Amino acid sequence: MKAIFSTLLAFSTALVAVADTWGGSYSLGPAKTNIIEMTTTIKPGAAPSTQAGMLFLWPGISNGTGDLVQTTLEQWPDNSWCGAGKGEWCVLKATDSVTINYKLGSNKMTWTQTVTIDGKAVSTLNSDSGPYMKGWGTGTECNNGCTGTISAQKYTNTVITLDAADPTFGSTAGSAQGATATGLTSEQGGKVWKIATINVPAMG
């Protein structure tokens, strides 16, 4: 399958919320300081056998005013554009471990997004979204009357790095629709935050 990942940038979160429906999610933020790097590994589970709309799984970071850095795992009614068939996720297997990294460059404007599947880098994208990312979260996004997820998603080894310590960042944790997390810890006085496991239940 082709190594194609879509990245959705500069979306208004308010507009997205009106247009879409959502599965479970887990989030942190807003931080008192700024996110400068994020890494997480997701196992998507089995995709629906057919898809009526568009289904997206993603970890994202946002400044809360429009800019959103977001690498998505996708399923469409016709997956041929990405080399996948019915009942598959674009470019990956249900059992794959997909590691996603976002890192702010030294110019304080450019984010590098890197996707690794089972240890092999398959995609890198650079985009200008600015330095003031305050929030982090997972998303299970359902567009155009999509067929919802039939399997749970599991995020592991999540690491969020801030440009300066925020000891209160952990207290901003929130979840929706049955998503749970374990092992939320911090290092360097609250500059580095780690989440051992996030479990997002199936929508169906």
HUVEN-V224815 format. One record per pair of residues at least 4 apart in sequence whose ideal C-beta (glycine too) atoms are under 6 Angstrom apart, sorted by the first residue. I is the first residue (numbers start at 1). J is the second residue. D is the distance in whole Angstrom. If there is no record, write none. Layout:
# HUVEN-V224815
i=I j=J d=D
i=I j=J d=D
This chain:
# HUVEN-V224815
i=1 j=83 d=4
i=1 j=84 d=6
i=1 j=91 d=5
i=2 j=82 d=6
i=2 j=83 d=4
i=3 j=91 d=6
i=3 j=122 d=4
i=3 j=123 d=6
i=4 j=82 d=5
i=4 j=91 d=6
i=5 j=71 d=6
i=5 j=115 d=5
i=5 j=123 d=5
i=6 j=72 d=5
i=7 j=71 d=6
i=7 j=125 d=6
i=8 j=70 d=5
i=9 j=127 d=6
i=10 j=66 d=6
i=10 j=67 d=6
i=11 j=16 d=5
i=11 j=68 d=5
i=12 j=66 d=6
i=16 j=20 d=6
i=20 j=141 d=5
i=20 j=143 d=5
i=21 j=142 d=5
i=23 j=140 d=3
i=23 j=149 d=6
i=23 j=203 d=4
i=24 j=177 d=4
i=24 j=178 d=5
i=24 j=179 d=4
i=24 j=200 d=4
i=24 j=201 d=5
i=25 j=137 d=6
i=25 j=138 d=5
i=25 j=139 d=6
i=25 j=176 d=5
i=25 j=179 d=6
i=26 j=138 d=5
i=26 j=175 d=5
i=26 j=179 d=5
i=26 j=181 d=5
i=26 j=198 d=5
i=27 j=137 d=3
i=27 j=174 d=5
i=28 j=136 d=5
i=28 j=172 d=5
i=28 j=173 d=5
i=29 j=134 d=5
i=29 j=135 d=3
i=29 j=136 d=6
i=29 j=172 d=5
i=30 j=134 d=4
i=30 j=135 d=5
i=31 j=134 d=5
i=31 j=162 d=6
i=31 j=166 d=5
i=31 j=169 d=5
i=32 j=166 d=4
i=33 j=162 d=5
i=33 j=163 d=6
i=33 j=164 d=4
i=33 j=166 d=5
i=34 j=131 d=6
i=34 j=132 d=6
i=34 j=133 d=6
i=34 j=163 d=5
i=35 j=61 d=5
i=35 j=133 d=4
i=36 j=104 d=5
i=36 j=161 d=6
i=36 j=163 d=5
i=37 j=103 d=5
i=37 j=161 d=4
i=38 j=61 d=6
i=38 j=102 d=5
i=38 j=160 d=5
i=39 j=101 d=5
i=39 j=159 d=5
i=40 j=59 d=5
i=40 j=100 d=6
i=40 j=155 d=5
i=40 j=158 d=4
i=41 j=97 d=5
i=41 j=99 d=5
i=41 j=156 d=5
i=41 j=157 d=5
i=42 j=98 d=5
i=42 j=155 d=5
i=43 j=97 d=6
i=43 j=154 d=5
i=44 j=57 d=6
i=44 j=73 d=5
i=44 j=89 d=6
i=44 j=153 d=6
i=45 j=94 d=6
i=45 j=151 d=3
i=45 j=152 d=6
i=45 j=153 d=6
i=46 j=94 d=4
i=46 j=151 d=4
i=47 j=75 d=5
i=47 j=87 d=6
i=47 j=88 d=6
i=47 j=89 d=5
i=48 j=147 d=4
i=48 j=150 d=5
i=49 j=87 d=4
i=50 j=86 d=6
i=51 j=75 d=5
i=51 j=77 d=5
i=51 j=147 d=5
i=52 j=145 d=6
i=52 j=146 d=6
i=52 j=147 d=5
i=53 j=143 d=5
i=53 j=144 d=4
i=53 j=145 d=5
i=53 j=146 d=3
i=54 j=76 d=6
i=54 j=143 d=4
i=54 j=144 d=6
i=54 j=146 d=6
i=55 j=75 d=5
i=55 j=142 d=6
i=55 j=146 d=5
i=56 j=72 d=5
i=56 j=74 d=5
i=56 j=141 d=4
i=57 j=73 d=4
i=57 j=140 d=6
i=57 j=153 d=6
i=58 j=70 d=5
i=58 j=72 d=4
i=58 j=139 d=5
i=59 j=100 d=6
i=59 j=138 d=5
i=60 j=68 d=6
i=60 j=70 d=4
i=60 j=139 d=6
i=61 j=69 d=5
i=61 j=133 d=4
i=61 j=136 d=5
i=62 j=68 d=5
i=62 j=135 d=5
i=63 j=67 d=5
i=63 j=132 d=5
i=63 j=133 d=5
i=63 j=134 d=6
i=64 j=134 d=6
i=67 j=129 d=4
i=67 j=130 d=6
i=69 j=102 d=5
i=69 j=111 d=5
i=69 j=129 d=5
i=71 j=100 d=5
i=71 j=113 d=5
i=73 j=89 d=5
i=74 j=90 d=5
i=75 j=89 d=6
i=79 j=84 d=4
i=79 j=90 d=6
i=82 j=90 d=4
i=82 j=91 d=6
i=84 j=88 d=4
i=84 j=90 d=5
i=92 j=96 d=4
i=92 j=98 d=6
i=92 j=117 d=6
i=96 j=117 d=5
i=96 j=118 d=6
i=97 j=118 d=6
i=98 j=117 d=6
i=99 j=116 d=4
i=100 j=115 d=6
i=101 j=114 d=5
i=102 j=111 d=6
i=102 j=113 d=5
i=103 j=112 d=5
i=104 j=111 d=6
i=105 j=110 d=4
i=108 j=131 d=4
i=109 j=128 d=5
i=109 j=130 d=6
i=110 j=126 d=5
i=110 j=128 d=5
i=111 j=127 d=6
i=111 j=129 d=5
i=112 j=126 d=5
i=113 j=125 d=5
i=114 j=124 d=5
i=115 j=122 d=5
i=115 j=123 d=4
i=116 j=121 d=5
i=117 j=122 d=5
i=136 j=160 d=5
i=142 j=146 d=4
i=142 j=148 d=6
i=148 j=203 d=3
i=148 j=204 d=5
i=149 j=202 d=5
i=149 j=203 d=5
i=150 j=202 d=5
i=150 j=204 d=5
i=151 j=202 d=5
i=152 j=201 d=5
i=152 j=202 d=5
i=153 j=200 d=4
i=154 j=199 d=6
i=155 j=198 d=4
i=156 j=197 d=6
i=158 j=195 d=4
i=159 j=194 d=5
i=160 j=193 d=5
i=161 j=192 d=5
i=162 j=166 d=6
i=162 j=191 d=5
i=165 j=189 d=4
i=165 j=190 d=4
i=165 j=191 d=4
i=166 j=190 d=5
i=167 j=190 d=4
i=169 j=193 d=6
i=170 j=184 d=6
i=175 j=179 d=4
i=178 j=201 d=4
i=179 j=200 d=5
i=180 j=199 d=5
i=181 j=195 d=5
i=181 j=198 d=5
i=182 j=196 d=6
i=182 j=197 d=5
i=183 j=196 d=3
i=184 j=195 d=5
i=185 j=194 d=5
i=186 j=190 d=5
i=186 j=193 d=5
i=187 j=192 d=4
i=188 j=192 d=5
